[in-house]
Amino acid sequence: QVQLVESGGGLVQPGGSLRLSCAASGMIFSIYAMGWYRQAPGKQRELVARITRGGSTYYLDSVKGRFTISRENAKNTVYLQMNSLKPEDTAVYYCNVGIGGDDYWGQGTQVTVSY
């Protein structure tokens, strides 16, 4: 079965950086687009970044120029490099893949941006 396991979250001061990783298993990783979503308390889950199998990327406007999504097919892993973090980036970040009409999610990793 498809499994997604996120890591790399934590507490960071404003202006700092974090790199999230999502390790996938139970799927042919290289042929699927992968996405990072986030959900802040009291808010809806939103798409932060997405990368296609060919490497094309999409970013939420508020993270453009600060976040970078990448993938390493040999390791079945997708990354989210987050720079110049702001308090409004605080959320639980989830990895996602859509396969055959079904959505699969990781357990999430907490990112907190605060002094």
C-alpha positions, 0 to 999 in steps of 0.5 A: 500500500502507498505510504508517505512519511514526512520529516524535517519539521520543527521550531524555527525563528522568523527568517530561518530555514527548514527542509521537509522530506517525504519518503514514499513507498508502495508506488512507482514514485517516478511517474506521479506528481507530488504535492505539499499541502499545509493546514494552519489551526482553524484554516482549510488545508491548502496546496503549497507546492507541486512537482510533476513527474517531468519536474514542472512546479507550481507554488502558492503565491505567498511562498513564491521565491521562498520555497522550493520543491524538488524530487529525487526519484532514486530515493523515492523522496520529495523535498520542500526547502523553505527559506525566509520563513514567516510566522504565517507559515506555521502549520502542519505540512502534509505530503500528497499523491493522487493515484487512480482517483484516490488521494494519499496523505502522510501523517504530517509534520509540524512547522512552527515559526516563532521567536 
